[in-house]
Amino acid sequence: MKQLINIRKVRQNPNNPRIIKDHKFKQLVESIKTFPKMLEKRAIVVDENMIVLGGNMRLKACVEAGLKEVWIDDAEGWTEDEKKEFIVKDNIGFGQWDWDVLANEWDTDLIEDWGLDVWQEPAEVDYSILDTEDITDQLDEMTSGVKKAIQIEFNLSDHEEAVELVKYWRDKNVYIGGMIMKFLKLAKDKE
């Protein structure tokens, strides 16, 4: 049951595996100061002993922000295993950001102020040295069996999917370089 109580009654959980430090913690404190109403909707979850199960860092930030009362939601009657499971699951970041929507529909300065690490435009990198520099001698000196690598750049919107696909094929022990070479040869032959 949600209720507003004296902040001194709520106790930090010393076994909480999640922390927020430095500038991210300061951003959390600032977000609580500027928008304390959100705490009613994101109440701190406590057990019957008023020990935090979900919201340890929010409680710490509320203390830092000078709040005298906090919203809690009690998980009375939960087993120790349920409490441990909740502590972890409450801190897992399911889902992904749709960076295109954020870039086009939201004010990125506000998003940064709210604590979300907004992407930075990557610096232009000149890869032409890889095309012109002859490093054959150095490569030949490598131990046999060592795989050579090239860098492939991806648009920000494709990066997460590329990482997932590479992991998928590596888990199947497939030679990804060979797959890429076949595709590139086919594309070149079609030109």
Rosetta constraint file for C-alpha pairs under 8 A:
AtomPair CA 1 CA 72 HARMONIC 7.88 0.50
AtomPair CA 1 CA 73 HARMONIC 5.26 0.50
AtomPair CA 1 CA 74 HARMONIC 5.80 0.50
AtomPair CA 2 CA 43 HARMONIC 7.28 0.50
AtomPair CA 2 CA 71 HARMONIC 6.64 0.50
AtomPair CA 2 CA 72 HARMONIC 5.47 0.50
AtomPair CA 2 CA 73 HARMONIC 4.37 0.50
AtomPair CA 2 CA 74 HARMONIC 6.99 0.50
AtomPair CA 3 CA 71 HARMONIC 5.52 0.50
AtomPair CA 3 CA 72 HARMONIC 5.57 0.50
AtomPair CA 3 CA 73 HARMONIC 6.65 0.50
AtomPair CA 4 CA 69 HARMONIC 6.31 0.50
AtomPair CA 4 CA 70 HARMONIC 5.47 0.50
AtomPair CA 4 CA 71 HARMONIC 4.40 0.50
AtomPair CA 4 CA 72 HARMONIC 6.37 0.50
AtomPair CA 5 CA 9 HARMONIC 7.41 0.50
AtomPair CA 5 CA 69 HARMONIC 5.25 0.50
AtomPair CA 5 CA 70 HARMONIC 5.65 0.50
AtomPair CA 5 CA 71 HARMONIC 6.42 0.50
AtomPair CA 5 CA 72 HARMONIC 7.28 0.50
AtomPair CA 6 CA 10 HARMONIC 7.68 0.50
AtomPair CA 6 CA 68 HARMONIC 5.99 0.50
AtomPair CA 6 CA 69 HARMONIC 4.42 0.50
AtomPair CA 6 CA 70 HARMONIC 6.54 0.50
AtomPair CA 7 CA 63 HARMONIC 7.60 0.50
AtomPair CA 7 CA 67 HARMONIC 7.32 0.50
AtomPair CA 7 CA 68 HARMONIC 5.48 0.50
AtomPair CA 7 CA 69 HARMONIC 4.66 0.50
AtomPair CA 7 CA 70 HARMONIC 5.54 0.50
AtomPair CA 8 CA 68 HARMONIC 7.78 0.50
AtomPair CA 9 CA 50 HARMONIC 6.88 0.50
AtomPair CA 10 CA 46 HARMONIC 7.78 0.50
AtomPair CA 10 CA 50 HARMONIC 5.13 0.50
AtomPair CA 10 CA 51 HARMONIC 6.20 0.50
AtomPair CA 10 CA 52 HARMONIC 7.08 0.50
AtomPair CA 11 CA 50 HARMONIC 5.97 0.50
AtomPair CA 11 CA 51 HARMONIC 4.78 0.50
AtomPair CA 11 CA 52 HARMONIC 6.21 0.50
AtomPair CA 12 CA 51 HARMONIC 5.92 0.50
AtomPair CA 12 CA 52 HARMONIC 5.53 0.50
AtomPair CA 12 CA 56 HARMONIC 5.91 0.50
AtomPair CA 12 CA 59 HARMONIC 7.43 0.50
AtomPair CA 12 CA 60 HARMONIC 7.77 0.50
AtomPair CA 13 CA 51 HARMONIC 5.67 0.50
AtomPair CA 13 CA 52 HARMONIC 5.27 0.50
AtomPair CA 13 CA 53 HARMONIC 6.92 0.50
AtomPair CA 13 CA 56 HARMONIC 6.65 0.50
AtomPair CA 16 CA 53 HARMONIC 7.83 0.50
AtomPair CA 16 CA 56 HARMONIC 7.28 0.50
AtomPair CA 16 CA 87 HARMONIC 7.03 0.50
AtomPair CA 17 CA 88 HARMONIC 7.66 0.50
AtomPair CA 18 CA 91 HARMONIC 7.14 0.50
AtomPair CA 19 CA 57 HARMONIC 6.63 0.50
AtomPair CA 20 CA 24 HARMONIC 6.25 0.50
AtomPair CA 20 CA 25 HARMONIC 5.36 0.50
AtomPair CA 20 CA 57 HARMONIC 6.63 0.50
AtomPair CA 21 CA 25 HARMONIC 5.02 0.50
AtomPair CA 21 CA 26 HARMONIC 7.94 0.50
AtomPair CA 22 CA 26 HARMONIC 6.48 0.50
AtomPair CA 23 CA 27 HARMONIC 6.12 0.50
AtomPair CA 24 CA 28 HARMONIC 6.31 0.50
AtomPair CA 24 CA 115 HARMONIC 6.60 0.50
AtomPair CA 25 CA 29 HARMONIC 6.29 0.50
AtomPair CA 25 CA 57 HARMONIC 7.97 0.50
AtomPair CA 25 CA 61 HARMONIC 7.19 0.50
AtomPair CA 26 CA 30 HARMONIC 6.16 0.50
AtomPair CA 27 CA 31 HARMONIC 6.06 0.50
AtomPair CA 27 CA 113 HARMONIC 7.19 0.50
AtomPair CA 27 CA 114 HARMONIC 6.81 0.50
AtomPair CA 27 CA 115 HARMONIC 5.57 0.50
AtomPair CA 28 CA 32 HARMONIC 6.28 0.50
AtomPair CA 28 CA 58 HARMONIC 7.42 0.50
AtomPair CA 28 CA 61 HARMONIC 6.47 0.50
AtomPair CA 28 CA 114 HARMONIC 7.82 0.50
AtomPair CA 28 CA 115 HARMONIC 6.91 0.50
AtomPair CA 29 CA 33 HARMONIC 6.28 0.50
AtomPair CA 29 CA 61 HARMONIC 4.82 0.50
AtomPair CA 29 CA 62 HARMONIC 6.72 0.50
AtomPair CA 29 CA 64 HARMONIC 6.68 0.50
AtomPair CA 29 CA 65 HARMONIC 5.72 0.50
AtomPair CA 30 CA 34 HARMONIC 6.14 0.50
AtomPair CA 30 CA 65 HARMONIC 7.49 0.50
AtomPair CA 31 CA 35 HARMONIC 5.78 0.50
AtomPair CA 31 CA 36 HARMONIC 7.59 0.50
AtomPair CA 31 CA 114 HARMONIC 6.23 0.50
AtomPair CA 31 CA 115 HARMONIC 7.94 0.50
AtomPair CA 32 CA 36 HARMONIC 4.85 0.50
AtomPair CA 32 CA 38 HARMONIC 7.74 0.50
AtomPair CA 32 CA 39 HARMONIC 7.69 0.50
AtomPair CA 32 CA 61 HARMONIC 7.44 0.50
AtomPair CA 32 CA 62 HARMONIC 6.83 0.50
AtomPair CA 32 CA 65 HARMONIC 7.06 0.50
AtomPair CA 33 CA 65 HARMONIC 6.08 0.50
AtomPair CA 36 CA 40 HARMONIC 7.96 0.50
AtomPair CA 37 CA 41 HARMONIC 7.50 0.50
AtomPair CA 38 CA 42 HARMONIC 6.13 0.50
AtomPair CA 39 CA 43 HARMONIC 5.34 0.50
AtomPair CA 39 CA 44 HARMONIC 7.82 0.50
AtomPair CA 39 CA 70 HARMONIC 7.34 0.50
AtomPair CA 39 CA 71 HARMONIC 6.30 0.50
AtomPair CA 40 CA 70 HARMONIC 7.98 0.50
AtomPair CA 40 CA 71 HARMONIC 5.47 0.50
AtomPair CA 43 CA 55 HARMONIC 7.68 0.50
AtomPair CA 43 CA 70 HARMONIC 7.63 0.50
AtomPair CA 43 CA 71 HARMONIC 4.91 0.50
AtomPair CA 43 CA 72 HARMONIC 4.80 0.50
AtomPair CA 43 CA 73 HARMONIC 5.83 0.50
AtomPair CA 44 CA 52 HARMONIC 6.85 0.50
AtomPair CA 44 CA 53 HARMONIC 7.72 0.50
AtomPair CA 44 CA 54 HARMONIC 5.79 0.50
AtomPair CA 44 CA 55 HARMONIC 4.95 0.50
AtomPair CA 44 CA 56 HARMONIC 7.65 0.50
AtomPair CA 44 CA 58 HARMONIC 7.50 0.50
AtomPair CA 44 CA 59 HARMONIC 7.24 0.50
AtomPair CA 44 CA 70 HARMONIC 7.66 0.50
AtomPair CA 44 CA 71 HARMONIC 6.22 0.50
AtomPair CA 44 CA 72 HARMONIC 4.55 0.50
AtomPair CA 44 CA 73 HARMONIC 6.01 0.50
AtomPair CA 45 CA 52 HARMONIC 5.85 0.50
AtomPair CA 45 CA 53 HARMONIC 5.40 0.50
AtomPair CA 45 CA 54 HARMONIC 4.82 0.50
AtomPair CA 45 CA 55 HARMONIC 6.53 0.50
AtomPair CA 45 CA 72 HARMONIC 5.64 0.50
AtomPair CA 45 CA 73 HARMONIC 4.79 0.50
AtomPair CA 45 CA 74 HARMONIC 5.62 0.50
AtomPair CA 45 CA 75 HARMONIC 6.67 0.50
AtomPair CA 46 CA 50 HARMONIC 5.12 0.50
AtomPair CA 46 CA 51 HARMONIC 5.21 0.50
AtomPair CA 46 CA 52 HARMONIC 4.38 0.50
AtomPair CA 46 CA 53 HARMONIC 5.21 0.50
AtomPair CA 46 CA 54 HARMONIC 6.93 0.50
AtomPair CA 46 CA 72 HARMONIC 6.71 0.50
AtomPair CA 46 CA 73 HARMONIC 6.30 0.50
AtomPair CA 46 CA 74 HARMONIC 4.91 0.50
AtomPair CA 46 CA 75 HARMONIC 5.94 0.50
AtomPair CA 46 CA 76 HARMONIC 7.97 0.50
AtomPair CA 47 CA 51 HARMONIC 5.55 0.50
AtomPair CA 47 CA 52 HARMONIC 6.65 0.50
AtomPair CA 47 CA 53 HARMONIC 6.69 0.50
AtomPair CA 47 CA 74 HARMONIC 5.64 0.50
AtomPair CA 47 CA 75 HARMONIC 5.01 0.50
AtomPair CA 47 CA 76 HARMONIC 5.49 0.50
AtomPair CA 47 CA 77 HARMONIC 7.91 0.50
AtomPair CA 47 CA 78 HARMONIC 7.63 0.50
AtomPair CA 47 CA 83 HARMONIC 7.98 0.50
AtomPair CA 48 CA 74 HARMONIC 6.81 0.50
AtomPair CA 48 CA 75 HARMONIC 6.87 0.50
AtomPair CA 48 CA 76 HARMONIC 5.03 0.50
AtomPair CA 48 CA 77 HARMONIC 7.32 0.50
AtomPair CA 50 CA 74 HARMONIC 7.92 0.50
AtomPair CA 52 CA 56 HARMONIC 5.89 0.50
AtomPair CA 53 CA 83 HARMONIC 6.64 0.50
AtomPair CA 53 CA 84 HARMONIC 7.99 0.50
AtomPair CA 53 CA 86 HARMONIC 6.97 0.50
AtomPair CA 53 CA 87 HARMONIC 5.41 0.50
AtomPair CA 54 CA 86 HARMONIC 7.47 0.50
AtomPair CA 54 CA 87 HARMONIC 5.92 0.50
AtomPair CA 54 CA 90 HARMONIC 6.31 0.50
AtomPair CA 54 CA 91 HARMONIC 7.91 0.50
AtomPair CA 55 CA 59 HARMONIC 6.08 0.50
AtomPair CA 56 CA 60 HARMONIC 6.33 0.50
AtomPair CA 57 CA 61 HARMONIC 6.02 0.50
AtomPair CA 58 CA 62 HARMONIC 5.97 0.50
AtomPair CA 59 CA 63 HARMONIC 6.29 0.50
AtomPair CA 59 CA 70 HARMONIC 7.93 0.50
AtomPair CA 60 CA 64 HARMONIC 6.29 0.50
AtomPair CA 61 CA 65 HARMONIC 5.95 0.50
AtomPair CA 62 CA 66 HARMONIC 6.28 0.50
AtomPair CA 62 CA 67 HARMONIC 5.48 0.50
AtomPair CA 62 CA 70 HARMONIC 7.67 0.50
AtomPair CA 63 CA 67 HARMONIC 5.82 0.50
AtomPair CA 63 CA 68 HARMONIC 7.68 0.50
AtomPair CA 78 CA 82 HARMONIC 5.88 0.50
AtomPair CA 78 CA 83 HARMONIC 6.33 0.50
AtomPair CA 79 CA 83 HARMONIC 6.26 0.50
AtomPair CA 80 CA 84 HARMONIC 6.26 0.50
AtomPair CA 81 CA 85 HARMONIC 6.11 0.50
AtomPair CA 82 CA 86 HARMONIC 6.07 0.50
AtomPair CA 83 CA 87 HARMONIC 6.24 0.50
AtomPair CA 84 CA 88 HARMONIC 6.57 0.50
AtomPair CA 85 CA 89 HARMONIC 6.06 0.50
AtomPair CA 86 CA 90 HARMONIC 5.61 0.50
AtomPair CA 87 CA 91 HARMONIC 6.73 0.50
AtomPair CA 88 CA 92 HARMONIC 6.51 0.50
AtomPair CA 97 CA 102 HARMONIC 7.82 0.50
AtomPair CA 98 CA 102 HARMONIC 6.37 0.50
AtomPair CA 99 CA 103 HARMONIC 5.92 0.50
AtomPair CA 99 CA 157 HARMONIC 6.84 0.50
AtomPair CA 100 CA 104 HARMONIC 6.12 0.50
AtomPair CA 100 CA 157 HARMONIC 7.19 0.50
AtomPair CA 101 CA 105 HARMONIC 5.49 0.50
AtomPair CA 101 CA 106 HARMONIC 7.38 0.50
AtomPair CA 102 CA 106 HARMONIC 5.14 0.50
AtomPair CA 102 CA 107 HARMONIC 7.80 0.50
AtomPair CA 102 CA 108 HARMONIC 7.40 0.50
AtomPair CA 103 CA 107 HARMONIC 7.60 0.50
AtomPair CA 103 CA 108 HARMONIC 6.83 0.50
AtomPair CA 106 CA 111 HARMONIC 7.46 0.50
AtomPair CA 107 CA 111 HARMONIC 6.35 0.50
AtomPair CA 108 CA 112 HARMONIC 6.12 0.50
AtomPair CA 108 CA 118 HARMONIC 6.91 0.50
AtomPair CA 109 CA 113 HARMONIC 6.21 0.50
AtomPair CA 110 CA 114 HARMONIC 6.13 0.50
AtomPair CA 111 CA 115 HARMONIC 6.55 0.50
AtomPair CA 111 CA 116 HARMONIC 5.72 0.50
AtomPair CA 111 CA 117 HARMONIC 7.93 0.50
AtomPair CA 111 CA 118 HARMONIC 7.24 0.50
AtomPair CA 112 CA 116 HARMONIC 5.10 0.50
AtomPair CA 112 CA 117 HARMONIC 5.97 0.50
AtomPair CA 112 CA 118 HARMONIC 6.07 0.50
AtomPair CA 127 CA 131 HARMONIC 7.37 0.50
AtomPair CA 128 CA 132 HARMONIC 6.47 0.50
AtomPair CA 129 CA 133 HARMONIC 5.41 0.50
AtomPair CA 135 CA 139 HARMONIC 6.26 0.50
AtomPair CA 136 CA 140 HARMONIC 6.07 0.50
AtomPair CA 137 CA 141 HARMONIC 6.45 0.50
AtomPair CA 138 CA 142 HARMONIC 6.96 0.50
AtomPair CA 142 CA 146 HARMONIC 6.96 0.50
AtomPair CA 154 CA 158 HARMONIC 6.06 0.50
AtomPair CA 154 CA 159 HARMONIC 5.65 0.50
AtomPair CA 154 CA 162 HARMONIC 7.99 0.50
AtomPair CA 155 CA 159 HARMONIC 6.25 0.50
AtomPair CA 156 CA 160 HARMONIC 7.90 0.50
AtomPair CA 158 CA 162 HARMONIC 6.15 0.50
AtomPair CA 159 CA 163 HARMONIC 6.24 0.50
AtomPair CA 160 CA 164 HARMONIC 6.29 0.50
AtomPair CA 161 CA 165 HARMONIC 6.15 0.50
AtomPair CA 162 CA 166 HARMONIC 6.13 0.50
AtomPair CA 163 CA 167 HARMONIC 6.17 0.50
AtomPair CA 164 CA 168 HARMONIC 6.09 0.50
AtomPair CA 165 CA 169 HARMONIC 6.30 0.50
AtomPair CA 166 CA 170 HARMONIC 6.00 0.50
AtomPair CA 166 CA 176 HARMONIC 7.32 0.50
AtomPair CA 167 CA 171 HARMONIC 6.01 0.50
AtomPair CA 168 CA 172 HARMONIC 6.70 0.50
AtomPair CA 169 CA 173 HARMONIC 6.43 0.50
AtomPair CA 169 CA 174 HARMONIC 5.48 0.50
AtomPair CA 169 CA 175 HARMONIC 7.83 0.50
AtomPair CA 169 CA 176 HARMONIC 6.90 0.50
AtomPair CA 170 CA 174 HARMONIC 5.67 0.50
AtomPair CA 170 CA 175 HARMONIC 7.41 0.50
AtomPair CA 170 CA 176 HARMONIC 7.31 0.50
AtomPair CA 175 CA 179 HARMONIC 6.71 0.50
AtomPair CA 176 CA 180 HARMONIC 6.26 0.50
AtomPair CA 177 CA 181 HARMONIC 6.10 0.50
AtomPair CA 178 CA 182 HARMONIC 6.17 0.50
AtomPair CA 179 CA 183 HARMONIC 6.34 0.50
AtomPair CA 180 CA 184 HARMONIC 6.09 0.50
AtomPair CA 181 CA 185 HARMONIC 6.03 0.50
AtomPair CA 182 CA 186 HARMONIC 6.17 0.50
AtomPair CA 183 CA 187 HARMONIC 6.17 0.50
AtomPair CA 184 CA 188 HARMONIC 6.05 0.50
AtomPair CA 185 CA 189 HARMONIC 6.06 0.50
AtomPair CA 186 CA 190 HARMONIC 6.34 0.50
AtomPair CA 187 CA 191 HARMONIC 6.78 0.50
